[in-house]
Amino acid sequence: MTDLNSILEPGMLVQHPQKPDWGIGQVQSNAGGKITVNFPDAGKVVIDGTRVALLPIIEP
């Protein structure tokens, strides 16, 4: 499987596929497969990119 999380950069908006109640978060950093995201309803969360494929939010 290709690591789709590798395209995530600071400032991008994402959603956790299993935690939609966390809201839309903003990527703070992406280093070594660890992605730090600031979610409005969960705060700052470090996600293991090898276990969770975050969903990028494309703004028009």
C-alpha positions in Angstrom: 0.0 0.0 0.0 1.3 3.5 -0.9 1.6 5.8 2.1 -1.0 8.4 1.2 -0.2 10.3 4.4 3.2 11.3 3.0 1.5 14.0 0.9 0.2 15.8 4.1 1.9 19.0 4.9 1.5 21.6 7.7 -1.6 23.7 7.2 -3.5 21.0 5.3 -7.0 20.1 6.6 -7.8 16.4 7.4 -10.4 14.2 9.1 -9.7 11.0 11.0 -11.8 8.3 9.3 -12.7 6.5 12.6 -13.2 9.7 14.6 -15.5 12.1 12.7 -16.6 13.6 16.0 -13.1 15.1 16.4 -14.0 17.5 13.5 -11.7 18.7 10.8 -8.2 19.1 12.0 -5.2 21.0 10.7 -1.9 19.2 10.2 0.9 20.7 12.4 3.7 18.4 11.3 4.5 15.2 9.4 7.8 13.6 10.3 8.8 9.9 10.2 5.3 8.6 9.7 4.0 10.5 12.8 1.5 13.2 11.9 0.6 15.8 14.5 -2.9 17.2 13.9 -4.8 19.9 15.9 -8.5 18.9 16.0 -11.1 21.3 17.3 -12.8 18.7 19.5 -9.9 16.5 20.5 -6.9 18.9 20.7 -3.5 18.1 19.4 -3.1 14.4 18.5 -0.1 12.5 17.2 -1.2 9.9 14.7 0.8 6.9 13.5 0.5 7.3 9.7 1.3 3.6 9.2 -2.0 2.6 11.0 -4.4 5.4 10.1 -4.9 6.9 6.6 -6.2 10.5 7.3 -8.7 11.9 4.8 -7.5 15.2 3.2 -10.2 17.9 3.0 -10.1 19.7 -0.3 -11.4 23.2 -0.1 -12.8 24.8 -3.3 
